[in-house]
Amino acid sequence: MFQIIGIVVLFASVFGSYVISGGKIQVILEAAPHELMAICGAGAAAFLISNSMTTIKATAGSFGAVFSGPKWKASDYRDLLSLLFLLTKTMKSKGVIALESHIENPKDSTIFSRFPRITKDHFAVDFICDTLRMMTMNLEDPHQVEDAMEKQLEKHHHEHMAPSHALQSLADALPALGIVAAVLGVIKTMGSITEPPEILGGMIGGALVGTFMGVFLAYGLVGPMSVRMAAIVEEEASFYRIIQGVLVAHLHGNAAQISVEIGRGSVPSTAQPSFLELEEALNNIPAEG
């Protein structure tokens, strides 16, 4: 919502100030289609050349998140802590044998099935199951497990930052592409040097629209969208950090309640449940079904 408001304010402020100061909007409107064709076309071509198909698809899919925000809500963090509580409690009280059926086939698990939004995230489920599987194989050194989890998180984070980096590279290129469009306009103007000053003035003004559009798109739209994408990836990464924190705390011998309390401290402040809210969530975990 705020992103849409920001875009409206951006256009209203920039073009409104231009019109109020006496600028002729007709000059921009006449030149914009041709200048945008050169800038956006060249930008799209550069984007395709410099990125893999995986990154291109991921970038296209990330635009929705710019407006909708991170996919994990406060209720999802409570569910994650509840899920980890059940898993660590089962492992501590019933042993690794009781846990094997859940981590080997999480789709049919009576524990995972209680939290459908989390089970839809393949990385979260695989991250939990792979780590617990290492524990069942007697890898009980907390430092080794933490290092292995850290490497998985770094890999996942690097891959999910690719769309933001790709978009930022495009934003960095747009001002230069705007200059390219402007130079083409100047070349066109020089070919009509015998025209009257009023016509030449309009042609030069149209050429400068290219420079304006390149800078405007880079710093007003594309750059901020890249920053927003990166911020969302960073916030969503905390969801997986919680998994790491809880399972490592469990390996250190803490009770399930203590382990999830340690994980609660890593929840982003805007979504962090209080101690009492978490306790209530754990007490109200859905029954097996």
C-alpha positions in Angstrom: 0.0 0.0 0.0 2.7 2.5 1.0 4.6 1.6 -2.2 1.6 2.6 -4.3 1.3 5.8 -2.4 5.0 6.4 -2.9 4.7 6.0 -6.7 1.8 8.4 -6.8 3.7 11.0 -4.7 6.8 10.5 -6.9 4.9 11.3 -10.2 2.8 14.1 -8.7 5.9 15.8 -7.1 8.2 15.5 -10.1 5.8 16.3 -12.9 3.6 18.6 -10.8 6.6 20.8 -9.9 7.5 20.9 -13.6 4.1 22.1 -14.7 3.7 24.6 -11.8 7.0 26.2 -12.7 5.8 26.8 -16.2 7.2 23.8 -18.0 5.3 22.5 -21.1 4.2 18.9 -20.4 3.5 18.5 -24.1 7.3 18.4 -24.8 7.7 15.4 -22.5 4.6 13.6 -23.7 5.7 13.9 -27.3 9.2 12.7 -26.7 8.5 10.1 -24.0 7.4 7.2 -26.2 10.5 7.3 -28.4 12.9 7.9 -25.5 11.3 5.2 -23.4 11.5 2.8 -26.2 15.2 3.3 -26.4 15.8 3.3 -22.7 13.5 0.5 -21.7 14.3 -1.6 -24.7 18.1 -1.3 -24.1 17.5 -1.9 -20.4 15.5 -5.0 -21.0 18.1 -6.3 -23.5 20.9 -5.7 -21.0 18.9 -7.4 -18.2 18.4 -10.5 -20.5 22.1 -10.6 -21.5 23.4 -10.3 -17.9 21.1 -12.7 -16.1 20.2 -16.4 -16.2 16.7 -17.6 -16.9 16.4 -18.6 -13.3 17.2 -15.1 -12.1 14.9 -13.5 -14.7 12.0 -15.6 -13.6 12.7 -15.0 -9.9 12.9 -11.2 -10.5 9.5 -11.2 -12.3 8.0 -13.2 -9.4 9.5 -10.8 -6.8 7.6 -7.8 -8.0 4.5 -8.8 -6.3 6.4 -9.0 -3.0 7.4 -5.3 -3.4 3.8 -4.4 -2.9 2.5 -7.2 -0.7 5.6 -7.4 1.7 7.2 -10.4 3.3 5.2 -13.6 3.1 5.7 -14.5 6.8 3.2 -12.9 9.1 3.1 -12.8 12.9 0.9 -15.9 13.0 3.5 -17.8 10.9 6.2 -17.1 13.4 4.1 -18.5 16.2 3.3 -21.5 14.1 7.0 -22.1 13.4 7.9 -21.9 17.1 5.0 -24.3 17.8 6.2 -26.7 15.1 9.8 -26.7 16.5 8.5 -27.1 20.0 6.6 -30.3 19.0 9.6 -31.7 17.1 12.1 -31.0 19.8 9.8 -32.2 22.5 9.1 -35.4 20.6 12.8 -36.0 20.1 13.6 -35.3 23.8 10.8 -37.3 25.3 10.2 -40.2 22.9 13.6 -40.4 21.2 14.9 -40.3 17.6 12.9 -43.3 16.5 9.6 -41.5 17.2 10.8 -38.6 15.1 12.0 -40.5 12.0 8.5 -41.0 10.5 7.9 -37.3 10.6 11.2 -36.1 9.1 11.4 -38.9 6.4 7.9 -38.1 5.1 6.8 -34.7 6.3 3.8 -34.6 3.9 2.2 -37.3 5.9 3.4 -36.2 9.3 0.8 -35.6 11.9 3.1 -32.8 13.3 3.9 -31.0 10.1 0.3 -31.3 8.8 -0.9 -29.0 11.6 1.0 -26.1 10.1 0.0 -26.0 6.3 1.6 -22.6 5.5 5.0 -23.7 6.7 4.8 -27.1 5.0 4.2 -25.2 1.7 7.7 -23.7 2.0 10.0 -26.5 0.7 13.2 -24.9 2.0 11.9 -24.5 5.5 10.7 -28.1 5.7 13.8 -29.5 4.1 16.0 -27.4 6.4 14.2 -28.7 9.5 14.2 -32.3 8.3 17.8 -32.4 7.1 19.0 -30.9 10.3 17.0 -33.3 12.5 18.2 -36.2 10.3 21.8 -35.3 11.0 20.9 -35.4 14.7 19.4 -38.8 14.4 22.6 -40.0 12.7 24.4 -39.1 16.0 25.9 -35.8 14.7 25.4 -34.2 18.1 28.1 -31.6 18.1 26.2 -28.3 18.3 29.1 -26.4 16.5 29.2 -28.8 13.6 25.4 -28.7 13.1 25.4 -24.9 13.4 28.2 -24.6 10.8 26.3 -27.0 8.4 23.1 -25.0 8.9 24.9 -21.7 8.4 26.2 -22.9 5.0 22.7 -23.8 3.9 21.4 -20.5 5.0 24.1 -18.6 3.2 23.5 -20.5 0.0 19.7 -19.9 0.2 20.2 -16.2 1.0 22.6 -15.7 -1.8 20.2 -17.3 -4.3 17.3 -15.2 -3.1 19.2 -12.0 -3.3 19.9 -12.5 -7.0 16.7 -10.7 -8.2 17.5 -7.6 -6.0 21.1 -7.5 -7.3 19.9 -7.9 -10.9 17.4 -5.1 -10.5 20.0 -2.8 -8.9 22.4 -3.4 -11.8 19.6 -2.3 -14.1 19.0 0.8 -12.0 22.7 1.6 -12.2 22.6 1.3 -16.0 19.5 3.4 -16.7 21.1 6.8 -16.3 23.7 5.9 -18.9 21.0 4.4 -21.2 19.1 7.7 -20.8 22.2 9.5 -22.0 22.4 7.2 -25.0 18.8 8.1 -25.9 19.6 11.8 -25.4 22.6 11.6 -27.7 20.5 10.0 -30.4 18.1 12.9 -30.0 21.0 15.4 -30.3 22.2 13.6 -33.5 18.7 13.9 -34.9 18.7 17.6 -34.0 22.0 18.2 -35.6 20.6 16.8 -38.8 18.0 19.5 -38.8 20.3 22.4 -37.9 18.9 24.6 -40.6 15.4 24.6 -38.9 14.2 27.8 -37.0 15.3 28.2 -33.4 11.8 27.4 -32.0 11.9 24.0 -33.8 15.4 23.3 -32.8 14.6 24.2 -29.2 11.7 21.7 -29.1 14.0 19.0 -30.6 16.8 19.6 -28.1 14.2 19.6 -25.3 12.9 16.3 -26.5 16.4 14.9 -26.6 17.0 15.9 -23.0 13.9 14.0 -22.0 16.0 10.8 -22.5 18.5 11.9 -19.8 15.6 12.8 -17.5 13.8 9.5 -18.0 16.9 7.5 -17.4 17.7 9.2 -14.1 14.0 9.3 -13.1 13.4 5.6 -13.6 16.7 4.6 -12.0 16.4 6.6 -8.8 12.7 7.0 -8.6 11.4 3.5 -9.4 13.8 0.7 -10.2 16.4 1.5 -7.5 13.9 1.7 -4.7 12.2 -1.5 -5.9 15.6 -3.2 -5.7 16.1 -2.0 -2.1 12.6 -3.1 -1.2 13.2 -6.6 -2.6 16.5 -6.9 -0.6 14.7 -5.7 2.6 12.0 -8.4 2.1 14.6 -11.1 1.6 16.5 -10.0 4.7 13.3 -10.1 6.8 12.2 -13.5 5.5 15.7 -14.9 6.2 15.0 -14.3 9.9 12.3 -17.0 9.6 15.0 -19.6 8.8 17.4 -18.2 11.4 14.9 -19.1 14.0 15.0 -22.7 12.9 18.7 -22.7 13.3 18.6 -21.0 16.7 16.0 -23.4 18.1 17.6 -26.6 16.9 21.1 -25.6 18.0 19.7 -24.7 21.4 18.0 -28.1 21.6 21.4 -29.7 20.8 22.9 -27.8 23.7 20.5 -29.8 25.9 17.9 -27.2 26.6 14.3 -28.2 27.2 11.9 -27.6 24.2 10.2 -24.7 26.0 13.6 -23.0 26.5 14.7 -23.7 22.9 11.7 -22.0 21.4 12.1 -19.1 23.8 15.6 -18.6 22.5 14.1 -18.7 18.9 11.4 -16.2 19.9 14.2 -13.6 20.5 15.1 -13.8 16.8 11.6 -13.0 15.5 11.5 -9.5 13.9 10.1 -7.0 16.4 7.0 -6.2 14.3 6.0 -9.9 14.4 7.5 -11.0 17.7 5.0 -12.7 20.1 5.3 -11.9 23.8 6.3 -14.6 26.2 2.6 -15.0 27.2 1.4 -15.1 23.6 3.9 -17.8 22.8 3.0 -19.8 25.8 -0.7 -19.6 24.9 0.1 -20.7 21.3 2.0 -23.7 22.6 -0.9 -24.6 24.9 -3.4 -24.3 22.0 -1.5 -26.4 19.4 -4.0 -28.3 17.3 -4.5 -31.9 18.2 -3.2 -34.6 15.9 -5.5 -35.4 13.1 
